[in-house]
Amino acid sequence: MTDETPPPVRTEVGDDGVALVTLDRPGRHNAIDLPMAAALAAVWRRFRDDDAVRAVVLTGAGDRAFCSGIDRSVRVPQPASPYSLDDPLLAVGPKAADLWKPVLAAVGGLACGGAFYLLGEAEFVIAAENAAFFDPHTTYGMVNAYEAIHMAQRMPFGEAARTALMGTAERLSARRAYEIGLVSELTPPGGAVPAALRAARVIAACPTEAVQGTVRALWAAKEAAYERALSLAPHLISLGSLPPERQQELFAARDRTYRLR
């Protein structure tokens, strides 16, 4: 990254104890490349030790997308063994950095694929009415593992399964996401970040020890099943996904039509 290249993640910390983290690649729908993945991991580690940060709002720059997952230009060489997987997104979430300060996601526009790593590790999600959620993995011949596991923790099983299996053929509207509990508050377009900041300020005003303990307790309630599922994910991906060249062929030939539900 040169001095002229803007950082892929912007952070602002207010006097109220709330940090605003913005994925800042709007020209690429805030897709996560390797510099952004490294920047996110560094932000969470920094906030872990920063007493001035008591709550976090995570969002994406621009009005087209919160995050469109991993940038398709990213190529990570994989081990030959089906029991190993190098996934650059495993460290992009706050819990991966052992950060137990509450993180609220503010979603406008598209949130798809690898965006679920981030939504899956947020405490709750606030979305604008123009938000839409989908996961393209199966369409392109990839096993939907980590993303599906995250969403199965946040949505009724049938809804998580439908989102994971329908690929690009369907998108989950913000209204439907609100109805099934993936989204806790629905706002007009442009309103997700202000609403999330308001909620974060309330949380940040509470004693931080009690807040972090509550976050940890909430996650402990689902941790056993979650950890077991995550342990299976790399094997399932290695064994079931098509070779990258075939995935690229399916991506190039994809049907761009979809149903919004």
Secondary structure, 3 states (H helix, E strand, C coil): CCCCCCCCEEEEECCCCEEEEEECCHHHCCCECHHHHHHHHHHHHHHHCCCCCCEEEEEECCCCEEECCECCCCCCCCCCCCCCCCCCCCCCCCHHHCCCCCEEEEECCEEECCHHHHHHCCCEEEEECCCEEECCHHHHCCCCCHHHHHHHCCCCHHHHHHHHHHHHHEEEEHHHHHHHCCCCEEECCCCHHHHHHHHHHHHHCCCHHHHHHHHHHHHHCCHHHHHHHHHHHHHHHHHHCCCHHHHHHHHHCCCCCCEEC
